[in-house]
Amino acid sequence: MRAAVIREYRADLSLETVADPVCEPDGVVLKTLACGICRSDWHGWVGEHAKVKLGDIPGHEYCGEVVEAGPLARWRVGDRVIAPFILSCGECPECRSGHSTTCRTPRVPGFGEPGAYAEYVSAPHAHNLARLPDSLTPALAAGLGCRVTTAFHALTGRAALQAGEWLAVHGTGGIGLSVLLIGRALGARVVVVDVVPERLTHALSLGAEVAVDARDGDVAAQIIAATGGGAHVSVEALGIEATTNGSLECLRPMGRHVQVGLPTGHTAKMQINMNAVYMKQLALYGTRGMPSWRYPSLLDLIERGAVDVRPIVARQVALSAASGELRAFDGPMAPGVAVITDFAS
């Protein structure tokens, strides 16, 4: 099969013919219909993710058509499915308690497993997969990736966002836009923060009430003034120290911070304003992905039109264009995300 391989960090991906994936007894092999290009992929491409090594195939935001099914899998050849990026075992105490994103032995394509920047991908633990609704194109399904799913779980499964609350979103990339769209669908009032005017304007057009340009000074003070006391919930969507502290400091007393951005490599350890946490009695939540059993609730929101995910996907690209999209994460980016839909060129 054709795949994009990391042969050198920060260099163009190598387009190669590699062995087809092997179907595991409880898994399936998918013909990849679409695969999102994510900032998490960028962390691996630059060499900052411990599980991504030279010779690996990236890609963890994918959907596909079953071309082979193991004897323990409930799927059949021809089924079209969406895959969460964390393929949990389903057997450990965490999985059995419903918290499968903290599985003790997770399988994550693109991070220690061959990923979906390829014509075919193996999906072990196929009980995690969800059926791809006919109303959702493969590009949009891949766009859900770890963005919309993570945003949905962050707001509903972790922070318990309520209608009428102020929600601050620090960073308006794919995950930030997803938090904005889900937050608005849940009835929240949304403030967005970024340094790219085009992205702030785009966020306002999607329902944000307030847009804060972080280059204009104290972000937290601006949000506190705009919201009459601070956000009830604040989501950090970049994984860097400045925005993490801005997220904490913009909250009102008893507010809830949700860490969605991936802190890894040189950002894995940060200096955090714990005085703000202490004085305002804040709650801090970490979140990573979404348990697979929550897919029906999210897909129901999308199918009945409560949330429109179409603005998230800005570009459909060929596999050969993935290197350029990864390189673009080094600087300010235009609104929306890219999804690979052509694996032949």
Stockholm file with secondary structure:
# STOCKHOLM 1.0

chainA/1-345         MRAAVIREYRADLSLETVADPVCEPDGVVLKTLACGICRSDWHGWVGEHAKVKLGDIPGHEYCGEVVEAGPLARWRVGDRVIAPFILSCGECPECRSGHSTTCRTPRVPGFGEPGAYAEYVSAPHAHNLARLPDSLTPALAAGLGCRVTTAFHALTGRAALQAGEWLAVHGTGGIGLSVLLIGRALGARVVVVDVVPERLTHALSLGAEVAVDARDGDVAAQIIAATGGGAHVSVEALGIEATTNGSLECLRPMGRHVQVGLPTGHTAKMQINMNAVYMKQLALYGTRGMPSWRYPSLLDLIERGAVDVRPIVARQVALSAASGELRAFDGPMAPGVAVITDFAS
#=GR chainA/1-345 SS CEEEECSSTTSCCEEEECCCCCCCTTCEEEEEEEEECCHHHHHHHTTCCTTCCTTCCCCCSEEEEEEEECTTCCCCTTCEEEECSCBCCSCSHHHHTTCGGGCSSCBCBTTTBCCSSBSEEEECSGGGCEECCTTSCHHHHHHHTTTHHHHHHIIIIISCCCTTCEEEEECCSHHHHHHHHHHHHTTCEEEEEESCHHHHHHHHHTTCSEEEEGGGSCHHHHHHHHHTSCEEEEEECSCCHHHHHHHHHTEEEEEEEEECSCCCGGGSSCCCCHHHHHHHTCEEEECCSCCGGGHHHHHHHHHTTSSCCGGGEEEEEEGGGHHHHHHHTTSCCCSSEEEEEESCC
#=GC SS_cons         CEEEECSSTTSCCEEEECCCCCCCTTCEEEEEEEEECCHHHHHHHTTCCTTCCTTCCCCCSEEEEEEEECTTCCCCTTCEEEECSCBCCSCSHHHHTTCGGGCSSCBCBTTTBCCSSBSEEEECSGGGCEECCTTSCHHHHHHHTTTHHHHHHIIIIISCCCTTCEEEEECCSHHHHHHHHHHHHTTCEEEEEESCHHHHHHHHHTTCSEEEEGGGSCHHHHHHHHHTSCEEEEEECSCCHHHHHHHHHTEEEEEEEEECSCCCGGGSSCCCCHHHHHHHTCEEEECCSCCGGGHHHHHHHHHTTSSCCGGGEEEEEEGGGHHHHHHHTTSCCCSSEEEEEESCC
//
